[in-house]
Amino acid sequence: MVLLGQVIYDVTDPVHPTLLCQVANTVAHLYTGDTFTYIRRSGDSGTEVVLHSMGSGNESVIAGWPLKLLDPPWANAGAWTPDGDHAATAVWATDADNNETTEVWLFAQPRTTRLYTIPPAIGGCPCRFGLPPPTLAFSADGQYLVAGWPVGKGATPLRVYRVADATLVQTLELADFGALWDRTGHRLYLLHAADPSRSWTPEGGFAPLDGATAWPFDTGLSPDGSQVAYTAFADPANQANLRVYVYDVASKKTRQLSDQMRSEVRFVKPGWVWYREEAACDGCGPWGSHATAKVFAMNLSTGVETQVVFAPGESLPELQVQFQAAEFWPNT
């Protein structure tokens, strides 16, 4: 199954998915083939994790922290590890001059630590995908945390901290607007709007990704971490004609999936992606297109594009949810 934003589908047949559950007013993560976890407030400033069974409807609290993870200042929710041992969030604060700032906090049993303060930044983005989202994520092995939001005038770069002792181990470049962890270990992929994307590890530092281009929009990993899917303009200089791409980590090759306008590509299961039709429009910005309600599926081994058929009332537009980055169960 796959979790897209707040919607969980059974994608045994990725061309004819079945809606399993829709989550509202919280953030969820897949846990097993029949369960997911979600967070809710506990008291005035705490958070607890609830395990929910889709089959029985039974629930139980499996973790909690003295941090507020829901509705922080620049993300839908904080981050936490599946075992519940670590959590992170951002909170509003003010500096000595009474300017509004953002503080990043880490909970690593049993300590709660303020990692750093982000000064206010001013910015906007009259562009197709808006501002890049904030970054707050633990590595797959739970050893490192990447955090920040390097956008706008006065922005500061992303930072990577070691969880065990809350130590800063790397300050990234300001042009690295986002980052995502590999599915295993602690290799970090760095997202760049113009230059080819690259990777970083605490042991080896920065490394180029041969054959990669810039990964400017909606970047996501395949369930096994062997491929990266992303959206980009076919002509970046003119910001026109969106296309969807997949980068293969082993072969170091980038592949355009369609010669038609497409956007918002997402892996939904091993070897399969979904993406949206992009259509020309008037008055919708200088990029001249927008995503339609039509979703396509592609089996990457065959390259065949097929329209996804949702049951009545079960498509993403009908459910009024965003076509967000995916989670999978099982991961491989």
Backbone torsions as a table, in degrees:
resi	resn	phi	psi	omega
1	MET	NA	166.5	-176.8
2	VAL	-135.7	141.5	174.6
3	LEU	-107.9	117.0	177.4
4	LEU	-113.8	101.7	-176.7
5	GLY	66.2	-106.8	-178.9
6	GLN	-115.1	18.2	-176.9
7	VAL	-124.7	134.7	178.5
8	ILE	-112.7	124.9	178.3
9	TYR	-116.8	147.5	163.6
10	ASP	-85.2	118.4	-177.2
11	VAL	-116.6	34.5	172.0
12	THR	-52.3	-43.5	167.9
13	ASP	-108.9	100.9	-174.3
14	PRO	-68.9	-11.4	177.0
15	VAL	-89.1	-21.8	179.0
16	HIS	-130.1	71.9	-176.5
17	PRO	-71.7	159.1	176.9
18	THR	-120.5	128.0	178.2
19	LEU	-70.4	126.5	178.2
20	LEU	-102.2	-38.8	-173.7
21	CYS	-165.4	148.5	170.1
22	GLN	-124.7	128.8	-177.2
23	VAL	-102.5	137.2	-178.4
24	ALA	-128.4	146.5	172.0
25	ASN	63.2	24.5	176.9
26	THR	-161.0	-173.3	176.5
27	VAL	-125.5	137.1	-175.4
28	ALA	-123.1	157.9	171.3
29	HIS	-134.4	140.4	175.5
30	LEU	-65.2	145.3	-177.7
31	TYR	-122.7	-55.1	172.3
32	THR	-137.2	-171.0	-179.3
33	GLY	-68.6	-12.0	-179.3
34	ASP	-128.5	0.0	-175.1
35	THR	-132.8	156.1	170.1
36	PHE	-140.6	161.8	174.8
37	THR	-110.2	150.4	173.2
38	TYR	-143.2	164.5	-178.0
39	ILE	-111.7	151.2	175.0
40	ARG	-146.3	160.6	-178.1
41	ARG	-69.5	149.2	175.8
42	SER	-132.4	105.3	-175.2
43	GLY	71.9	-156.2	-175.8
44	ASP	-79.0	-32.2	-172.9
45	SER	-137.4	11.5	-179.7
46	GLY	-105.3	171.2	179.9
47	THR	-139.9	141.8	173.4
48	GLU	-128.3	152.5	-178.9
49	VAL	-103.0	129.5	-178.6
50	VAL	-112.4	131.2	174.7
51	LEU	-94.5	123.7	-176.0
52	HIS	-117.8	130.4	175.4
53	SER	-93.6	122.7	179.1
54	MET	-72.0	-27.7	-179.0
55	GLY	-74.5	-50.4	-175.4
56	SER	-97.8	-22.1	-174.3
57	GLY	82.1	0.8	-179.8
58	ASN	-69.1	148.1	179.8
59	GLU	-135.1	150.7	174.5
60	SER	-150.8	145.6	177.4
61	VAL	-83.2	126.2	-175.2
62	ILE	-116.4	-9.6	179.1
63	ALA	-164.5	166.3	176.9
64	GLY	-169.0	157.2	-177.5
65	TRP	-145.2	156.6	176.2
66	PRO	-84.0	45.2	178.7
67	LEU	-132.0	149.9	175.4
68	LYS	-94.4	108.7	-176.8
69	LEU	-97.6	-22.1	179.5
70	LEU	-84.5	139.1	175.2
71	ASP	55.5	46.7	172.9
72	PRO	-72.6	176.4	-170.2
73	PRO	-66.1	-31.9	-177.1
74	TRP	-135.7	37.0	173.7
75	ALA	-163.7	164.5	177.3
76	ASN	-67.8	-32.3	-179.4
77	ALA	-163.3	165.0	173.0
78	GLY	-73.1	-168.7	-179.0
79	ALA	-119.3	151.8	175.6
80	TRP	-151.5	156.7	179.0
81	THR	-87.6	152.1	-177.1
82	PRO	-56.9	-31.7	-179.4
83	ASP	-79.8	-6.2	178.0
84	GLY	79.4	2.3	-176.9
85	ASP	-74.8	-28.0	-175.7
86	HIS	-129.1	146.0	175.6
87	ALA	-148.4	157.5	178.5
88	ALA	-147.1	152.5	179.5
89	THR	-158.0	173.1	174.2
90	ALA	-122.4	144.1	-179.4
91	VAL	-135.2	153.0	174.9
92	TRP	-70.5	146.6	175.1
93	ALA	-152.9	176.9	174.9
94	THR	-132.7	147.6	179.0
95	ASP	-90.4	-172.0	-176.1
96	ALA	-63.8	-24.2	179.1
97	ASP	-95.8	12.4	179.2
98	ASN	67.7	23.9	173.7
99	ASN	-84.2	141.9	180.0
100	GLU	-71.8	131.1	179.2
101	THR	-130.2	176.7	175.7
102	THR	-125.8	131.6	177.3
103	GLU	-108.2	137.9	175.7
104	VAL	-103.3	127.0	-176.6
105	TRP	-119.1	146.7	179.4
106	LEU	-124.5	133.8	169.3
107	PHE	-110.9	118.0	174.6
108	ALA	-131.5	107.4	-172.2
109	GLN	-38.4	121.1	5.8
110	PRO	-105.0	14.1	-170.6
111	ARG	-96.8	147.0	169.0
112	THR	-116.0	123.3	-171.3
113	THR	-129.5	133.1	170.0
114	ARG	-81.1	118.0	-176.0
115	LEU	-80.4	-51.5	179.9
116	TYR	-167.2	168.9	-179.5
117	THR	-114.9	133.0	179.5
118	ILE	-101.3	120.7	179.7
119	PRO	-69.2	161.8	-179.7
120	PRO	-65.6	141.8	176.2
121	ALA	-123.9	146.6	-178.5
122	ILE	-113.3	128.3	179.1
123	GLY	-177.5	163.5	175.2
124	GLY	-152.2	176.5	-177.1
125	CYS	-153.5	96.6	174.3
126	PRO	-78.4	68.5	-174.6
127	CYS	-136.2	171.4	-171.6
128	ARG	-58.4	-39.6	-174.8
129	PHE	-111.1	7.8	180.0
130	GLY	68.1	-163.7	179.7
131	LEU	-70.6	145.1	171.3
132	PRO	-58.7	145.3	-179.2
133	PRO	-73.3	160.4	173.6
134	PRO	-62.3	159.7	178.3
135	THR	-117.6	126.6	175.8
136	LEU	-155.0	103.8	-172.5
137	ALA	-155.9	141.8	173.3
138	PHE	-89.9	146.4	173.4
139	SER	-64.9	161.3	-176.3
140	ALA	-59.1	-32.8	179.4
141	ASP	-88.4	1.2	177.0
142	GLY	74.4	8.2	-174.8
143	GLN	-87.2	-20.5	-174.4
144	TYR	-136.0	154.5	177.2
145	LEU	-128.5	131.8	172.8
146	VAL	-109.8	136.2	-174.4
147	ALA	-149.2	148.8	173.4
148	GLY	144.3	176.3	177.8
149	TRP	-152.1	81.8	-174.2
150	PRO	-83.2	70.3	178.5
151	VAL	-131.0	152.3	173.8
152	GLY	83.4	171.0	178.2
153	LYS	-68.2	130.9	-177.9
154	GLY	84.8	12.2	-178.6
155	ALA	-68.8	156.6	176.4
156	THR	-120.5	152.6	-175.0
157	PRO	-69.9	163.9	170.4
158	LEU	-62.9	151.9	177.2
159	ARG	-128.5	149.0	175.6
160	VAL	-116.9	129.1	179.9
161	TYR	-118.1	145.8	170.6
162	ARG	-82.8	127.4	-173.4
163	VAL	-69.0	-38.6	-171.9
164	ALA	-57.2	-39.0	-178.2
165	ASP	-128.0	12.8	177.6
166	ALA	56.2	36.5	-177.5
167	THR	-97.7	136.4	174.3
168	LEU	-70.8	124.2	-179.5
169	VAL	-111.7	-19.2	179.5
170	GLN	-160.8	132.3	166.7
171	THR	-103.9	121.4	-176.8
172	LEU	-79.8	174.9	177.9
173	GLU	-79.0	149.7	-177.2
174	LEU	-61.0	-29.5	-179.7
175	ALA	-71.9	-15.2	175.8
176	ASP	-78.9	91.6	-171.0
177	PHE	-77.0	-15.7	-179.0
178	GLY	-158.8	171.4	-178.9
179	ALA	-157.0	150.8	173.3
180	LEU	-141.7	143.6	-177.7
181	TRP	-82.9	150.4	171.5
182	ASP	-62.8	163.9	-178.2
183	ARG	-70.7	-22.7	177.6
184	THR	-130.0	158.5	175.3
185	GLY	64.9	-138.3	-176.6
186	HIS	-148.7	45.6	168.7
187	ARG	-87.1	133.2	-176.6
188	LEU	-110.1	126.9	173.0
189	TYR	-91.8	129.6	-176.5
190	LEU	-102.7	131.6	-175.1
191	LEU	-98.9	134.8	-176.9
192	HIS	-136.5	140.2	-176.1
193	ALA	-78.1	-25.4	-174.2
194	ALA	-124.9	-48.9	-178.0
195	ASP	-82.1	157.3	177.1
196	PRO	-56.5	138.8	179.6
197	SER	-68.4	158.8	-177.6
198	ARG	-142.5	-178.4	-178.8
199	SER	-126.9	168.2	178.5
200	TRP	-146.8	141.2	169.1
201	THR	-133.9	153.2	178.6
202	PRO	-65.0	-26.5	-179.2
203	GLU	-81.7	-40.4	-172.6
204	GLY	-109.9	-6.8	-178.7
205	GLY	74.0	-148.0	-176.7
206	PHE	-82.7	145.4	178.9
207	ALA	-145.6	138.2	177.1
208	PRO	-70.4	157.2	173.8
209	LEU	-111.1	95.6	-177.4
210	ASP	-56.2	135.6	178.2
211	GLY	83.2	-2.5	-179.2
212	ALA	-89.2	154.5	172.5
213	THR	-110.6	-171.6	169.6
214	ALA	-66.8	145.4	176.5
215	TRP	-115.6	80.9	-167.4
216	PRO	-81.3	-30.1	-171.9
217	PHE	-135.8	140.6	168.0
218	ASP	49.6	52.5	-177.4
219	THR	-84.1	136.5	179.5
220	GLY	-151.5	155.6	-178.4
221	LEU	-97.4	152.7	172.4
222	SER	-68.9	164.1	-178.5
223	PRO	-55.3	-34.5	-179.6
224	ASP	-95.9	1.5	178.7
225	GLY	76.8	8.6	-176.5
226	SER	-84.8	-13.9	-177.4
227	GLN	-138.6	153.4	178.8
228	VAL	-123.1	127.0	177.6
229	ALA	-108.1	142.6	-178.8
230	TYR	-159.1	165.1	176.8
231	THR	-111.1	141.3	178.7
232	ALA	-154.7	160.4	174.9
233	PHE	-77.9	136.7	176.5
234	ALA	-62.5	-31.8	175.6
235	ASP	-122.7	86.4	-176.0
236	PRO	-58.9	-29.5	-178.0
237	ALA	-65.1	-32.5	-179.0
238	ASN	-103.5	-1.0	-179.6
239	GLN	49.9	53.9	-177.5
240	ALA	-140.3	156.2	173.7
241	ASN	61.5	79.8	179.3
242	LEU	-69.3	142.3	176.7
243	ARG	-135.7	165.4	177.5
244	VAL	-117.4	145.1	-171.7
245	TYR	-138.0	158.7	171.5
246	VAL	-133.3	130.9	175.3
247	TYR	-104.9	128.9	178.2
248	ASP	-96.4	120.4	-173.8
249	VAL	-66.3	-40.6	-175.9
250	ALA	-72.4	-47.5	-177.2
251	SER	-83.2	-13.4	-180.0
252	LYS	59.7	41.2	-179.6
253	LYS	-123.4	144.4	176.7
254	THR	-106.9	135.6	-175.1
255	ARG	-127.2	127.0	172.2
256	GLN	-83.6	128.9	-172.2
257	LEU	-82.9	-26.6	-178.0
258	SER	-150.2	148.8	176.1
259	ASP	-92.2	6.9	175.6
260	GLN	-100.8	163.4	178.3
261	MET	-67.6	120.1	179.9
262	ARG	-141.0	158.9	-178.6
263	SER	-154.5	169.9	171.0
264	GLU	56.0	52.7	-179.2
265	VAL	-73.5	140.9	-179.0
266	ARG	-141.8	132.0	166.3
267	PHE	-69.1	137.8	177.1
268	VAL	-119.5	-17.4	174.5
269	LYS	-167.4	168.3	179.9
270	PRO	-54.9	125.6	176.2
271	GLY	82.3	0.0	-176.3
272	TRP	-129.3	140.2	173.0
273	VAL	-127.4	153.9	165.6
274	TRP	-112.1	151.0	171.4
275	TYR	-155.7	166.7	-173.5
276	ARG	-103.8	150.2	171.8
277	GLU	-71.3	137.1	176.5
278	GLU	-113.4	126.6	-175.3
279	ALA	-123.3	147.3	177.8
280	ALA	-64.7	148.2	179.3
281	CYS	-152.1	157.5	177.0
282	ASP	-98.2	140.1	175.2
283	GLY	71.7	21.7	-178.6
284	CYS	-113.7	32.1	177.7
285	GLY	101.5	164.9	-177.0
286	PRO	-66.3	-19.0	178.5
287	TRP	-74.9	-19.0	166.9
288	GLY	73.0	20.2	179.1
289	SER	-153.4	165.9	176.7
290	HIS	-148.1	160.3	178.6
291	ALA	-78.3	137.7	176.6
292	THR	-94.0	-177.7	178.0
293	ALA	-79.6	-6.8	-176.0
294	LYS	-81.7	128.5	178.7
295	VAL	-115.6	135.4	177.3
296	PHE	-111.2	151.6	172.1
297	ALA	-115.4	146.8	174.3
298	MET	-136.6	129.3	168.6
299	ASN	-82.5	113.7	-172.6
300	LEU	-66.9	-21.9	179.4
301	SER	-74.1	-25.9	-179.8
302	THR	-108.2	-24.6	-177.5
303	GLY	75.0	14.0	-178.2
304	VAL	-87.4	129.3	178.9
305	GLU	-96.9	128.6	-178.6
306	THR	-134.9	135.2	178.3
307	GLN	-68.3	135.5	177.8
308	VAL	-77.7	133.4	-179.6
309	VAL	-108.5	110.4	177.4
310	PHE	-92.8	149.4	171.8
311	ALA	-66.3	155.3	-179.8
312	PRO	-53.5	129.7	178.1
313	GLY	81.9	1.7	-174.6
314	GLU	-110.4	3.5	178.7
315	SER	-78.5	160.0	-179.3
316	LEU	-60.2	-44.7	177.7
317	PRO	-62.4	-39.5	-179.9
318	GLU	-66.5	-32.8	178.3
319	LEU	-82.3	-6.9	178.3
320	GLN	57.7	47.4	176.1
321	VAL	-124.4	155.6	-178.9
322	GLN	-79.6	152.8	179.9
323	PHE	-86.3	73.3	-170.1
324	GLN	-90.5	174.7	-179.8
325	ALA	-56.8	149.8	-168.9
326	ALA	-101.1	153.5	165.2
327	GLU	-122.4	157.1	-173.2
328	PHE	-134.1	151.6	166.7
329	TRP	-143.6	125.8	-6.8
330	PRO	-71.9	166.9	-177.4
331	ASN	-70.7	-25.6	-177.8
332	THR	-127.8	NA	NA
